[in-house]
Amino acid sequence: MRTDNVVRMEAMEALITTLGTVDAERFIKLIKRDCFDYTEWQRKLWEEESIEEIHAKAVLFEANNR
């Protein structure tokens, strides 16, 4: 299991790679400013989709991003 520090560093690297430095920082500020509840967001994110639908999307994403 990775330490919290390693997870933070990898997450920040992923954000910077995907969004760029400026937008990664903007994203962090948005989460802090809006009192973002990641757990609640995750609960609602897939609310209207079955596990089968989510799995099919994941498989398709993986196939398209190899």
SELUM-69281 format. One record per residue: residue in three letters; x, y, z of N, C-alpha, C, O in turn. Coordinates in steps of 0.2 Angstrom, whole numbers, plus 5000, padded with zeros to 4 digits. Atoms other than C-alpha are relative to their C-alpha. Example, Ala and Ser with C-alpha at 12.3 -4.5 7.8 and 13.67 -1.06 7.14 Angstrom:
// SELUM-69281
SITE; Ala; 5004; 4994; 5000; 5062; 4978; 5039; 5004; 5006; 5000; 5009; 5005; 5003
SITE; Ser; 4996; 4994; 4999; 5068; 4995; 5036; 4996; 5005; 5003; 4999; 5011; 5004
This chain:
// SELUM-69281
SITE; Met; 5004; 4994; 5000; 5000; 5000; 5000; 5004; 5006; 5000; 5009; 5007; 5004
SITE; Arg; 4996; 4994; 5001; 5007; 5017; 4995; 4998; 5005; 5006; 4992; 5005; 5008
SITE; Thr; 5002; 4995; 4995; 5008; 5031; 5008; 4996; 5005; 4997; 4995; 5006; 4991
SITE; Asp; 5004; 4994; 5002; 4997; 5046; 5008; 5004; 5005; 4996; 5002; 5008; 4991
SITE; Asn; 4995; 4995; 5004; 5012; 5057; 5002; 5001; 4997; 4993; 5001; 5001; 4988
SITE; Val; 4999; 5003; 5007; 5015; 5045; 4987; 4993; 5001; 4996; 4994; 5003; 4990
SITE; Val; 5007; 4999; 5004; 4996; 5046; 4982; 4999; 5007; 4998; 4997; 5009; 4993
SITE; Arg; 5001; 4993; 5002; 4996; 5065; 4983; 5005; 5002; 4995; 5003; 5005; 4990
SITE; Met; 4995; 4999; 5005; 5012; 5066; 4973; 4998; 4998; 4993; 4998; 5001; 4988
SITE; Glu; 5002; 5003; 5007; 5005; 5054; 4959; 4994; 5004; 4998; 4993; 5005; 4992
SITE; Ala; 5006; 4997; 5002; 4988; 5063; 4959; 5002; 5007; 4997; 4999; 5009; 4992
SITE; Met; 4998; 4994; 5002; 4997; 5080; 4957; 5003; 4999; 4993; 5002; 5003; 4989
SITE; Glu; 4997; 5001; 5006; 5007; 5073; 4943; 4995; 4999; 4994; 4996; 5001; 4989
SITE; Ala; 5005; 5002; 5005; 4992; 5066; 4934; 4996; 5006; 4998; 4994; 5007; 4993
SITE; Leu; 5003; 4994; 5001; 4983; 5083; 4936; 5004; 5004; 4995; 5001; 5007; 4990
SITE; Ile; 4996; 4996; 5004; 4997; 5092; 4929; 5001; 4998; 4993; 5001; 5001; 4988
SITE; Thr; 4999; 5003; 5006; 5000; 5080; 4915; 4993; 5001; 4995; 4994; 5002; 4990
SITE; Thr; 5007; 4999; 5004; 4981; 5081; 4910; 4998; 5007; 4999; 4996; 5009; 4994
SITE; Leu; 5003; 4993; 5000; 4977; 5099; 4914; 5005; 5005; 4999; 5004; 5011; 4996
SITE; Gly; 4994; 4995; 5000; 4994; 5108; 4914; 5000; 5003; 5007; 4996; 5002; 5011
SITE; Thr; 4999; 4997; 4993; 5001; 5117; 4929; 4995; 5005; 5002; 4992; 5004; 5008
SITE; Val; 5005; 4995; 4998; 4989; 5132; 4929; 4994; 4997; 5002; 4991; 4999; 5007
SITE; Asp; 5007; 5003; 4999; 4973; 5122; 4927; 5000; 4995; 5006; 4995; 4994; 5009
SITE; Ala; 5000; 5005; 4994; 4979; 5109; 4940; 4999; 5004; 5006; 4996; 5002; 5011
SITE; Glu; 5001; 4996; 4994; 4981; 5123; 4953; 4993; 5003; 5000; 4990; 5003; 5006
SITE; Arg; 5007; 4998; 5000; 4964; 5130; 4948; 4996; 4995; 5002; 4991; 4997; 5006
SITE; Phe; 5004; 5006; 4998; 4956; 5113; 4950; 5001; 4999; 5008; 4996; 4999; 5011
SITE; Ile; 4999; 5000; 4993; 4964; 5112; 4968; 4996; 5005; 5004; 4993; 5004; 5009
SITE; Lys; 5003; 4995; 4997; 4958; 5129; 4972; 4992; 5000; 5000; 4989; 5001; 5005
SITE; Leu; 5008; 5001; 5001; 4940; 5125; 4966; 4998; 4995; 5005; 4992; 4997; 5008
SITE; Ile; 5002; 5005; 4995; 4939; 5110; 4977; 5000; 5003; 5007; 4996; 5002; 5011
SITE; Lys; 5000; 4997; 4994; 4945; 5119; 4992; 4995; 5006; 5001; 4992; 5006; 5007
SITE; Arg; 5005; 4995; 4999; 4934; 5134; 4989; 4993; 4998; 5001; 4989; 5001; 5005
SITE; Asp; 5007; 5002; 5000; 4918; 5125; 4986; 4999; 4994; 5005; 4993; 4992; 5005
SITE; Cys; 5001; 5005; 4995; 4920; 5113; 5001; 4998; 4994; 4997; 4993; 4991; 4998
SITE; Phe; 5001; 5005; 5005; 4920; 5099; 4988; 5000; 4993; 5005; 5005; 4992; 5008
SITE; Asp; 5000; 5006; 4996; 4914; 5082; 4996; 5001; 4994; 4994; 4996; 4993; 4991
SITE; Tyr; 4999; 5005; 5005; 4922; 5069; 4985; 4996; 4994; 5000; 4994; 4991; 4995
SITE; Thr; 5004; 5007; 4999; 4913; 5054; 4993; 4993; 5001; 4997; 4990; 4997; 4994
SITE; Glu; 5007; 4999; 5002; 4896; 5062; 4990; 5000; 5001; 4992; 4995; 4998; 4989
SITE; Trp; 5000; 4999; 5007; 4901; 5067; 4972; 5000; 4993; 4997; 4996; 4992; 4992
SITE; Gln; 4999; 5007; 5002; 4906; 5049; 4969; 4993; 4996; 5000; 4991; 4992; 4996
SITE; Arg; 5007; 5004; 4999; 4889; 5042; 4976; 4995; 5002; 4995; 4992; 4998; 4992
SITE; Lys; 5005; 4998; 5005; 4879; 5053; 4964; 5003; 5000; 4993; 4998; 5000; 4988
SITE; Leu; 4997; 5000; 5007; 4891; 5052; 4949; 4997; 4994; 4996; 4995; 4995; 4990
SITE; Trp; 5002; 5005; 5003; 4885; 5035; 4944; 4993; 4997; 5002; 4991; 4992; 5000
SITE; Glu; 5006; 5002; 4997; 4868; 5035; 4952; 4995; 4997; 4995; 4991; 4992; 4997
SITE; Glu; 5005; 5002; 5005; 4858; 5032; 4936; 5002; 4995; 4995; 4999; 4993; 4990
SITE; Glu; 4997; 5005; 5005; 4869; 5019; 4928; 5001; 4993; 5004; 5003; 4993; 5010
SITE; Ser; 4999; 5007; 4997; 4870; 5000; 4932; 5007; 4998; 5000; 5011; 5002; 4996
SITE; Ile; 4993; 5003; 5000; 4886; 4991; 4936; 5002; 4998; 4993; 5008; 4998; 4991
SITE; Glu; 4999; 5003; 5007; 4885; 4983; 4919; 5001; 5006; 4995; 5006; 5005; 4991
SITE; Glu; 4999; 4994; 5005; 4884; 5000; 4910; 5007; 5003; 5002; 5010; 5005; 4997
SITE; Ile; 4993; 4997; 4998; 4899; 5007; 4920; 5005; 4995; 4998; 5010; 4998; 4995
SITE; His; 4995; 5005; 5003; 4909; 4991; 4916; 5001; 5000; 4993; 5006; 5001; 4991
SITE; Ala; 4999; 5000; 5007; 4905; 4992; 4898; 5004; 5006; 4998; 5008; 5006; 4993
SITE; Lys; 4996; 4994; 5002; 4911; 5010; 4897; 5007; 5000; 5002; 5011; 5002; 4998
SITE; Ala; 4993; 5000; 4998; 4927; 5006; 4907; 5003; 4995; 4995; 5009; 4997; 4993
SITE; Val; 4997; 5005; 5005; 4930; 4991; 4894; 5001; 5004; 4994; 5007; 5004; 4991
SITE; Leu; 5000; 4996; 5006; 4927; 5003; 4880; 5006; 5005; 5000; 5010; 5006; 4996
SITE; Phe; 4995; 4995; 4999; 4938; 5017; 4887; 5007; 4996; 5000; 5012; 4999; 4996
SITE; Glu; 4994; 5004; 5000; 4952; 5004; 4890; 5002; 4998; 4993; 5008; 4999; 4991
SITE; Ala; 4998; 5003; 5007; 4951; 4997; 4872; 5002; 5006; 4996; 5006; 5006; 4991
SITE; Asn; 4998; 4994; 5004; 4952; 5015; 4865; 5006; 5004; 5002; 5008; 5008; 4998
SITE; Asn; 4994; 4996; 4997; 4966; 5021; 4876; 5006; 4995; 5001; 5011; 4997; 5005
SITE; Arg; 4994; 5004; 5000; 4979; 5007; 4873; 5005; 5003; 4996; 5011; 5000; 4995
